[in-house]
Amino acid sequence: MKIGKVPTEVLREVVFKNIKHKRPEVLVRPGIGEDCAVVDFEENVCVMSTDPITGAVKDIGSLSIHISCNDVASNGVEPIGVMMTILAPVGTTKEDLDYVMKEANKAAASINVEIIGGHSEITDAVNRMVISTTAIGRQRKKDMVTSKGAKVGDAVIMTKHGGLEGAAIIAHDLEKVLKDKVTEETIKSAKAFGEEISVVKEGVLAGKIGVHGMHDVTEGGILGALWELAEASNLGIEVYEDKIPIRPETLEICKALSINPLRLISSGVMVMAVPQEKKNSLMEILETVGIKATEIGKITENEKIIVKGNSIQILEAPETDELYKVI
């Protein structure tokens, strides 16, 4: 298999197929496009998600906090705590670990989350640091939002701009490569995209307004996330490619490296299936807190398609993220 997330068909045939034992307390189980597990605690539910950071070097401590908290936020929940596992390669110094933990603590404080435990070790099983985090949130059962709740006719809204995490990672980790290909201002600006990685604010606001489904955009980019949003609900989607916002810096970096920004990892972006009667209210509220939101499609009954000008093409399932072609 290629580098990146395990392909969808392998998840179905090998991973999910072998998860056979069930408990009645589990309300949401593993599924394509499903961000979180949800466990019943009577009037409340516990919402949990876990994710590793493997594709970045710079700011790995900060990214590790935001990536799993973003998943919990896609259920409309404010994350409370994070469990953090650090696997560091031989040669890692005390100062290296200190830097990572300071960055993680700074990120956690920015979204009011506590690092509540975990594990750390030096091991020759990795050749660079790998951090896996599990975020935990609490929600009233009646307010549950999942990735699979989209309904036919829903507007599809995305926040911020596609490829923002990938552009930030590339600007940090491949700065020497980019210097001969793009301007210094482009690199500097793309690095700052890392400050937009959290989707906790928009996830919690959307949960309060009442959306049908949400999914944060990670590996596979905006097109991958849109496919997963529809697939989770066993529905179709019509995506208007020309309406997907991509910053000029991201376009410039992707053109220089011959990669597709629409398939580039995009933590910091949330896609939402929103009832038509609520979309304007949601977009207005997000704008008041400084979050750009754009309507980029609609949920349909069957086909997953991309509309660009007068052409229509099939929206394919996500494969290896574009980031792995250059990192």
Buried (B, 14 or more C-beta within 10 A) or exposed (E): EEEBBEBBEEBEEEEBEEEEEEEEEEBBEEBBBBBBBBBBEEEBBBBBBBBBBBBBEBBBBBBBBBBBBBBBBBBBBBBBBBBBBBBBBEEBEEEEBEBBBEBBBEBBEBBEBEBEEBEBEEEEEBEEBBBBBBBBBBBEEEBBBBBBBBEEEBBBBBBBBBBBBBBBBBBBBBBEEBEEBBEEEBBEBBBEBBEBBBBBBBBBBBBEBBBBBBBBBBBBBBBBBBBBBBBBBEBBBBBBBEBBBBBEBBBBBBEBBEBEBBBBBBBBBBBBBBBEEBBEEBBEBBEEEEBEBBBBBBBBEEEBBBBEEEEEEEBEBBBBBBBBBBB
